[in-house]
Structures are given as structure tokens and as C-alpha cells.
Amino acid sequence: MTQNDVRHVIIIGGGPAGYTAALYAARANLSPLVIEGFNWGGQLMITSDVENYPGYTDGVMGPEMMADFRRQAERFGAEFVTDDVTKVDFSERPHRVYVGDDEYRSETVIVATGASARQLGLPSEQRLQGRGVSYCATCDAAFFPGKHVVVVGGGDSAMEEATFLTRFGREAPRRRHGRDVGA
Ligand SMILES: Cc1cc2nc3c(=O)[nH]c(=O)nc-3n(C[C@H](O)[C@H](O)[C@H](O)COP(=O)(O)OP(=O)(O)OC[C@H]3O[C@@H](n4cnc5c(N)ncnc54)[C@H](O)[C@@H]3O)c2cc1C
């Protein structure tokens, strides 16, 4: 297909969701174009061991898994643009998706642009990522049995993660406004 052709489906995002959509669409003969973003692979590209995906009995490194996902979609004919979408126009059909000055048109668009963890911005945070600093309790709690675990944050997500962690970590001192409130 050339860039001027109207596609059946464009998928925006190259994380697990985008590549899964691409695999299904490609196997349905819909010739999907995946505009996977400059950071193709998504959040799992900054992850070391992944142990909770079926099919990887011994676990897998995040980047390796994402390369597998991508290759599997490619095998069935998915095409890729490794750049960020800068603008969309969904007001009429075909929908329009822009990467800078390049315009792509498609009957349907699947948006799978994911999320990113909000970091504290400490210099040590990056260095210790995957070595004690984690952004997902259900993903990583099992790596820290019996350890003291601190959750940063006080919203719904923090409470959810903390509740899950109670099955793994040890009790840590609780502090509010910088003062101890119990142990
Ligand atoms: C450190 C860490 C460890 C984790 N470990 C695990 C684990 O062990 N097990 C587990 O199940 N989950 C884990 N997770 C969570 C998991 O990574 C996410 O649930 C998953 O990646 C979400 O997939 P997604 O495809 O929805 O989005 P994402 O992975 O966020 O991918 C989004 C994609 O969209 C692209 N994108 C964004 N904007 C644009 C744009 N404008 N144009 C084009 N593309 C765009 C990005 O470049 C990226 O490729 C972890 C997360 C982190 C941060």
C-alpha cells in the first residue's frame, strides 16, 4: 500500500496493546499500519524480568518480549512507522492521522497510546529502576518477599498497590506530613 491509499485500520501505539491489535487485524487480512511511536515497545522496554505473561515459562526480559510481539504482527503483514503521531482528525471518514507533514487515511483507527509512570525525578530513581524501584505492584511484588516496601503516593492507585503489597512485603513505618504515625 502507498501512503495515499485509504487503510482499513491504523493502530496508534507500539506497546503490548498496539501489537496485539496489529496481530489480530493482520490475521483478519486488514493490512494494518501501526504508527508505533518513537518509543516503540512501550513501557515494557524499561522492564527487566516479566514473569506474568503466559507462554514465557522461565520469564522474559521486557524488550525481548516486545520484539517478539512486534515480529509476530509483522509476520502476518502488519506495517510499521516508527514515529509519533502529531495530529488526528476523526471528524469525518476516512479518518486522518498525521506524522508531521505526512498524512495517513483510514476507515478505522485504534488508539493504543498507553501510559507512562509519573516519576519522582530523583537521580537515584533511574539507577535503581528494576533493582528495587518499581512502578507496578502486581508485576513486581513477588520479587520482594519479606522486604520493607514503601509506596509513594496517597491516591486510589497508591492504596490499591499498597493493599496488594500487604501479601508480600513487611510492615514499614507509616509517616504522615513527615511525622511517624505508627509502626
Ligand atoms: C517499570 C515497569 C515494569 C512493568 N512490569 C510489568 C510486568 O512485569 N508485567 C506486566 O504485566 N506489566 C508490567 N508493567 C505494566 C505494562 O508495561 C503496561 O501495562 C503495558 O505496557 C501497557 O501496554 P499498552 O500497550 O497499553 O501501553 P504502553 O506500553 O504504554 O505503550 C504505548 C505505546 O504508544 C506509543 N505512543 C504514545 N503516544 C504516541 C503517539 N502520539 N504516536 C504514536 N505512538 C505513541 C508509545 O511510544 C508506546 O509505544 C510494567 C510497567 C513499568 C513502567
The ligand as an ORCA input file, in Angstrom:
! r2SCAN-3c Opt
* xyz 0 1
  C       8.901     -0.440     35.021
  C       7.621     -1.174     34.607
  C       7.535     -2.556     34.801
  C       6.391     -3.247     34.408
  N       6.367     -4.604     34.552
  C       5.289     -5.305     34.173
  C       5.254     -6.731     34.302
  O       6.199     -7.371     34.763
  N       4.113     -7.366     33.915
  C       3.019     -6.683     33.416
  O       2.014     -7.317     33.095
  N       3.036     -5.330     33.277
  C       4.124     -4.636     33.651
  N       4.132     -3.270     33.534
  C       2.937     -2.615     33.005
  C       2.927     -2.749     31.463
  O       4.154     -2.277     30.949
  C       1.752     -1.961     30.895
  O       0.546     -2.444     31.469
  C       1.687     -2.132     29.398
  O       2.919     -1.745     28.789
  C       0.552     -1.300     28.793
  O       0.562     -1.566     27.416
  P      -0.030     -0.540     26.368
  O       0.209     -1.119     25.012
  O      -1.424     -0.211     26.743
  O       0.775      0.829     26.556
  P       2.327      1.215     26.572
  O       3.204      0.077     26.913
  O       2.376      2.446     27.407
  O       2.627      1.590     25.055
  C       2.115      2.760     24.481
  C       2.747      2.942     23.141
  O       2.125      4.050     22.490
  C       3.131      4.847     21.910
  N       2.648      6.221     21.760
  C       2.328      7.117     22.723
  N       1.976      8.282     22.160
  C       2.084      8.106     20.813
  C       1.880      8.935     19.673
  N       1.490     10.207     19.785
  N       2.088      8.405     18.443
  C       2.479      7.127     18.279
  N       2.684      6.285     19.320
  C       2.501      6.785     20.553
  C       4.323      4.733     22.840
  O       5.512      5.074     22.148
  C       4.265      3.239     23.169
  O       4.919      2.502     22.189
  C       5.263     -2.548     33.887
  C       5.344     -1.157     33.711
  C       6.514     -0.474     34.048
  C       6.608      1.021     33.824
*
